[in-house]
Amino acid sequence: MQHYILDLGGSPVPAHDIQTWAVWFQTANLSAGYDVIGDSVIRTDFQGFALESAIQPHLWLTKVIGGPLDQVQDRCPGTREDAAAMHASICQRVRALTE
């Protein structure tokens, strides 16, 4: 398992060691989005670790709780900006189903 932190630009970079990651993870802003739409809560957070070994691990997770897309999840690699775009896309899907 590889651990990651975000640099100042919001891009994931490998942590040098587990202690560095743990200290960073305790105080970091891990969110790329949080919305409540009708009965749905949509949140997108940086996970900080990858179980898979990939060139671009999927470190961001968007999850919907409640409403028409309850338990829908999506993951993406990339920056906080990429994760915010994924979040906005899922919010748009939820809005379309609740209007």
N, C-alpha and C positions, 0 to 999 in steps of 0.2 A: 504494500500500500504506500502510495506517495502522498505527502502532505504539501499543500500550497497555501501561500498568502497572496494578498493583493498588493501590487505596487501602488505608488501615488496616483498613477493614471487609471487604476482600476483593472489592470491586467494581472492574471494569475502568474505567479512565479514559484518554482519549487522552494520549499523551506529548507534551510541548511540542515536542520535537525528537528526532532520532535519537540524539544524544549522551546526553541525559537517559535515554532508553530503554536504551541500551547499558550505561550505568553501573548502572542499577537492575537490569537483567536478569542481570548477572553475580553479584549477591549475593542476589537475591530467592528466597524459597521458592515455587517454581512448582508444587508438588505439591498435589493435592486428594485423593489416594488412591494406595496401593500395596498390593497383596495378592498372595499366592501361594496358589493353591487347586489342589491336585493338581499336574498338569503345566502349569498356566496361571499366567502372570504378568499381572496386570491393573494398569495404571497410568493415572492421570488427571493431566494437566499443563496448565498455562496456556501457550498458544502465544505470546502477546505481540504478535501481528500478525494482520491480516486482509487477505486478498487481495481479497475481495469487498467491495463497497461496500453495506453494509446498515445499517439503523437499529440493529439488535442483532447485531453480528457474532458468529459462533460461535468463541470464543477458547479454549475448553477442549476437549481431546481425550482420550478414553479409548480405550485400545488393549489388546487381548488378544493375548498371545504364547503359543503352545502350547496343548495341550488341545483340547477339543471345539469351542471357538469361536475357534480360532487365526485371527488377522488380522482379527477383527471390530473395527470402530471405530465410535465415536459422538462427536458434537460437540454442544456446547451453548453458548448465550450465558449471560450472567448472572454471578452471584457465585461465590466459592469454595464456598459452601454449596450452590448449585445443582449445581455440578460434583461435589461429594461425594455428592449424591443420585443423580446419573447413575452415578457409580462404584459405589455400593452396589447399584443396580439391575442393572448388568452382572455384578457379583460374585454376586448372587442367581441370575442365569441360569446362570452357570458352575457354581455349587454344585448346582443342580438337575440338571445334566447329568453331574456327576461322582459323585453319590451313588447 
